Amino acid sequence: MMFGGKSVTAAPLLILMMNVFRGQTLTCHRSEYQTGNECCPMCPPGSQVKTDCTEFRRTSCLPCSEGSFMNQPTGLKHCFDCTSCDAGSGLKIKTSCTATSDAVCEPLEGFYCLDRTEDGCMAAQKHTRCQPGQYIHQKGTALTDTVCSDCPDGTYSDGTFTPCQPHTQ
């Protein structure tokens, strides 16, 4: 068939090719996630995707279950597991996990942080114990280890003193 001197059979082929390539160039809005050839609205913080949207229905969301959180809008079908502040690793809870934020850990008393995060600690270690003949030069904190120094001649310490004690004459 001719239309204006040109063949019309190329038009359906061109439309088909545009449809094929359109799926590869799909760009979703920042508040959407891509699933197949669809851009679906994200679920809000504190929830996860239950079912993806289709052309007939919106994304359905589920609240995060106990022990998990989601701190940002998401297209994920699972929330993140909460961090465990394990006392066996020298940690305790500074801030509890909620549906929208992870737990924040801090060192137990007598421990200092080895691996700091923006607002907490991921790993802690017991403060160094000074040996007999040494004194506590600098007491350990939640962020620093204890610093030990040797006692000068004529003094002693069992390792728990802050200044060394003079020997009795």
For each residue, the residues with C-beta under 8 A, 3 or more apart:
1: 7 8 9
2: 5 6 7 8
3: 6 7 8
4:
5: 2
6: 2 3 10
7: 1 2 3 10
8: 1 2 3 11
9: 1 12 13
10: 6 7 13 14
11: 8 14 15
12: 9 15 16
13: 9 10 16 17
14: 10 11 17 18
15: 11 12 18 19
16: 12 13 19 20
17: 13 14 20 21
18: 14 15 21 22
19: 15 16 22 23
20: 16 17 23 24
21: 17 18 24 25
22: 18 19 25 26
23: 19 20 26 37
24: 20 21
25: 21 22
26: 22 23 34 37 39
27:
28: 32 33 34 39
29: 32 39
30:
31: 41 42 73
32: 28 29 39 40 41 42 75
33: 28 39 40 42 74 75
34: 26 28 38 39 40 75
35: 38 40 52 53 75
36:
37: 23 26
38: 34 35 52 53 54 55
39: 26 28 29 32 33 34
40: 32 33 34 35 49 52 53 58 59 75
41: 31 32 53 58 59
42: 31 32 33 59 73 74 75
43: 47 48 49 59 61 70 73 74 75
44: 47 61 73
45: 70 71 72 73 74 99 100
46: 63 64 69 70 98 99 100
47: 43 44 61 62 63 64 70 74 79 99
48: 43 61 62 64 70 74 76 77 78 79
49: 40 43 52 59 60 61 62 74 75 76 77
50: 60 61 62 77
51: 57 59 60
52: 35 38 40 49 59
53: 35 38 40 41 57 58 59
54: 38 57
55: 38
56:
57: 51 53 54 60
58: 40 41 53
59: 40 41 42 43 49 51 52 53 75
60: 49 50 51 57
61: 43 44 47 48 49 50
62: 47 48 49 50
63: 46 47 99
64: 46 47 48 68 69 70 79 99
65: 68 79
66:
67: 81 82 97
68: 64 65 78 79 80 81 82 99
69: 46 64 79 80 82 97 98 99 100 101 102
70: 43 45 46 47 48 64 74 76 79 80 99 100
71: 45 80 100 101 102
72: 45
73: 31 42 43 44 45
74: 33 42 43 45 47 48 49 70
75: 32 33 34 35 40 42 43 49 59
76: 48 49 70 79
77: 48 49 50
78: 48 68
79: 47 48 64 65 68 69 70 76 99
80: 68 69 70 71 102
81: 67 68
82: 67 68 69 97 102 103
83: 97 102 103 104 105 122
84: 103
85: 91 92 93 94 103 105 106
86: 89 91
87: 90 91 92 108
88:
89: 86 123 124
90: 87 107 108 111 123 124 125 126
91: 85 86 87 105 106 107 108 111 121 123 124
92: 85 87 105 106 107 108
93: 85 96 103 104 105 106
94: 85 104 105 106 119 120
95: 101 103 104 119 120
96: 93 103
97: 67 69 82 83 101 102 103
98: 46 69 101
99: 45 46 47 63 64 68 69 70 79
100: 45 46 69 70 71
101: 69 71 95 97 98
102: 69 71 80 82 83 97
103: 82 83 84 85 93 95 96 97
104: 83 93 94 95 117 119 120
105: 83 85 91 92 93 94 120 121 122
106: 85 91 92 93 94 113 120 121 142
107: 90 91 92 111 112 113 121 124 142
108: 87 90 91 92 111 124
109:
110: 126 127 140
111: 90 91 107 108 124 125 126 127 142
112: 107 124 125 127 140 141 142 143 144 145
113: 106 107 116 121 123 124 142 143
114: 121 123 124 125
115: 121 122 123
116: 113 120 121 122 143
117: 104 120 121 122
118:
119: 94 95 104
120: 94 95 104 105 106 116 117
121: 91 105 106 107 113 114 115 116 117 124 142
122: 83 105 115 116 117
123: 89 90 91 113 114 115
124: 89 90 91 107 108 111 112 113 114 121
125: 90 111 112 114 145
126: 90 110 111
127: 110 111 112 140 145 146
128: 140 145 146 148
129: 146 159
130: 134 135 136 146 148 157 159 160
131: 134 148 159
132: 156 157 158 159
133: 150 151 156 157 159
134: 130 131 148 149 150 151 157 159
135: 130 148 149 151 157 159 161 162 163 164
136: 130 139 146 147 148 159 160 161 162
137: 147 148 149
138: 144 146 147
139: 136 146 162
140: 110 112 127 128 144 145 146 147
141: 112 144
142: 106 107 111 112 113 121
143: 112 113 116
144: 112 138 140 141 147
145: 112 125 127 128 140
146: 127 128 129 130 136 138 139 140
147: 136 137 138 140 144
148: 128 130 131 134 135 136 137 159
149: 134 135 137
150: 133 134
151: 133 134 135 155 156 157 164
152: 155 164
153:
154: 166 167
155: 151 152 164 165 166 167
156: 132 133 151 164 165 167
157: 130 132 133 134 135 151 160 161 164 165
158: 132 161
159: 129 130 131 132 133 134 135 136 148
160: 130 136 157
161: 135 136 157 158 164 165
162: 135 136 139
163: 135
164: 135 151 152 155 156 157 161
165: 155 156 157 161
166: 154 155
167: 154 155 156
168:
169:
